[in-house]
Amino acid sequence: MKLKITGRHMDVTPALQQYLDTRFGRLDRYGLKLGQIQVVLGVEKLQHKAEVVCSVNGKRVQAKTSTREMYASIDALVDRLDAQLRKWKDRLVSHKPGSRRRPKGIPFETIPWSQPKRPVVERRAIPILSIEEAQEQFAGSKLPFMLFMNAETGAMQVVQRLTGGRTAVIEPYPAGSREGAVSSGVSL
């Protein structure tokens, strides 16, 4: 984006030029190809006029404002141009649900496709503990549950934190087993 600033019946000061650069710099967020932007600032009697003409993808876009202060005129001008560019960008993007159309003007290769997130797999050694040892180890941690192998029975068990500060030991049954359809929990 290149700014060309012209003053009618006034001098364009470096401070005014810097202000224009910062205000028009926010138009880059739309990702449109803005060519040269021509800004004309002028003073007639007590009115400070500002107008802008630019091209977006070969189409002409313009805006005009007039207020009693030059900086206010520039702010209003940038707001009007911003609204026009936002509408332009919205026309390029389909907002219909289920529609996967890509915006016009963006090459197919540059569209970021989201990959399905895979769960993080952690492999840890399962400790072989008695129920009392598991309870002591679990009391010192802040985890909601702990998996361990019972040293006495050789079965996998889970120590779970319940409400009220209590804990429960859960021993899962093998899949397909009909006995104990409800898992037995021993409260510690």
C-alpha positions in Angstrom: 0.0 0.0 0.0 1.4 3.3 -1.1 0.0 6.7 0.1 0.0 9.7 -2.2 -1.0 12.8 -0.2 -2.0 16.1 -1.8 -2.9 19.3 0.0 -5.3 21.9 -1.4 -4.9 25.4 0.1 -2.8 23.9 2.9 0.6 22.4 3.6 0.9 18.7 4.5 3.1 18.7 7.6 5.2 15.7 8.5 3.0 15.1 11.6 -0.1 15.0 9.4 1.7 12.7 7.0 2.7 10.3 9.9 -0.9 10.4 11.2 -2.2 9.4 7.8 0.3 6.6 7.6 -0.7 5.1 11.0 -4.5 5.5 10.3 -4.4 4.0 6.8 -2.0 1.2 8.1 -5.0 -0.5 9.8 -6.5 -1.2 6.4 -3.9 -4.0 5.8 -5.8 -6.3 8.2 -8.3 -7.2 5.4 -5.7 -8.8 3.2 -7.0 -7.1 0.1 -4.6 -5.9 -2.6 -4.7 -2.2 -2.2 -2.9 -0.3 -4.9 -1.9 3.3 -4.6 -4.1 5.3 -2.2 -4.6 9.0 -3.2 -5.5 11.2 -0.3 -6.6 14.8 -1.0 -6.8 17.2 2.0 -8.2 20.7 1.7 -9.5 23.7 3.6 -12.4 25.8 2.4 -13.6 28.5 4.8 -14.1 26.7 8.1 -14.5 23.2 6.7 -11.6 20.7 6.5 -12.2 18.3 3.7 -10.6 14.9 3.1 -11.2 12.5 0.3 -9.6 9.3 -0.8 -9.5 7.3 -4.0 -8.0 3.8 -4.3 -8.4 0.6 -6.2 -9.0 -2.8 -4.8 -8.5 -5.7 -7.1 -9.0 -3.4 -10.1 -12.2 -1.8 -8.7 -12.4 1.9 -7.7 -13.2 2.7 -4.1 -13.7 6.3 -2.8 -14.8 8.2 0.2 -15.2 11.9 1.2 -15.7 13.7 4.5 -15.8 17.2 5.9 -15.6 18.5 9.5 -14.3 21.5 11.4 -11.0 19.7 12.2 -8.5 18.0 9.9 -7.7 15.1 12.2 -11.4 14.4 12.8 -11.9 14.5 9.0 -9.1 11.9 8.5 -10.6 9.7 11.2 -14.0 9.8 9.6 -12.5 9.2 6.2 -10.6 6.1 7.4 -13.7 4.8 9.1 -15.7 5.1 5.9 -13.1 3.4 3.8 -12.7 0.7 6.4 -16.5 0.0 6.2 -16.3 -0.2 2.4 -13.4 -2.7 2.6 -15.1 -4.8 5.3 -18.2 -5.1 3.1 -16.0 -5.9 0.1 -14.3 -8.7 2.1 -17.6 -10.0 3.4 -18.9 -10.4 -0.2 -15.8 -12.6 -1.0 -16.4 -15.0 1.9 -19.5 -17.1 2.1 -21.2 -17.0 5.5 -23.7 -19.8 4.9 -23.5 -22.7 7.3 -22.1 -25.9 5.8 -20.7 -24.0 2.9 -17.0 -24.6 2.3 -16.4 -22.2 -0.5 -13.1 -20.5 -0.5 -12.8 -16.8 -0.8 -12.2 -15.4 -4.2 -8.7 -14.2 -4.9 -6.9 -16.7 -2.6 -5.1 -19.5 -4.3 -6.3 -23.0 -3.3 -2.9 -24.0 -2.0 -2.7 -21.3 0.6 -6.0 -22.2 2.4 -5.1 -23.6 5.8 -6.9 -26.9 6.2 -7.4 -28.0 9.8 -6.2 -31.5 10.6 -8.2 -33.5 13.1 -6.6 -33.3 16.5 -5.2 -36.6 17.7 -5.3 -37.3 21.4 -2.0 -37.2 23.2 -0.9 -40.7 24.3 1.1 -41.0 27.5 2.7 -44.3 28.3 3.5 -44.8 32.0 4.5 -47.8 34.1 1.7 -49.0 36.3 2.9 -49.4 39.8 2.3 -52.7 41.7 1.0 -51.7 45.1 -1.2 -52.9 47.9 -4.5 -51.0 48.5 -3.0 -49.3 51.6 0.2 -48.2 49.7 -2.0 -46.9 46.8 -4.1 -44.9 49.3 -0.9 -43.4 50.8 0.6 -42.5 47.4 -2.8 -41.1 46.2 -3.3 -39.0 49.3 0.0 -37.1 48.5 -1.0 -36.3 44.9 -3.7 -33.9 43.6 -4.8 -36.1 40.7 -8.5 -37.1 40.4 -7.6 -40.8 40.1 -4.7 -43.2 40.0 -4.4 -46.6 38.2 -2.4 -49.4 39.9 -2.0 -53.1 39.9 -3.0 -54.8 43.2 -0.1 -56.7 44.6 -2.3 -59.3 46.3 -4.8 -60.1 43.5 -2.9 -59.0 40.4 -5.9 -57.1 39.1 -5.9 -53.6 37.7 -7.6 -51.1 40.1 -8.4 -47.4 40.2 -8.3 -45.2 43.2 -10.7 -42.3 42.7 -11.2 -39.1 44.7 -14.9 -38.6 45.8 -16.7 -35.6 47.2 -16.3 -34.9 50.9 -12.6 -36.0 50.9 -13.3 -39.7 50.6 -11.6 -42.1 48.2 -12.9 -45.2 46.4 -11.1 -48.2 45.0 -12.7 -49.4 41.7 -11.9 -52.9 40.3 -13.0 -53.1 36.7 -14.5 -56.5 35.5 -13.3 -58.0 32.2 -15.4 -57.2 29.1 -18.2 -59.6 28.5 -18.4 -60.7 32.1 -21.9 -60.8 33.4 -21.2 -61.0 37.1 -21.1 -57.7 38.9 -22.8 -55.6 36.2 -22.3 -52.7 38.7 -18.7 -52.2 39.6 -17.9 -52.7 43.2 -16.4 -49.8 45.0 -14.7 -50.1 48.3 -14.7 -46.8 50.2 -11.5 -46.0 52.1 
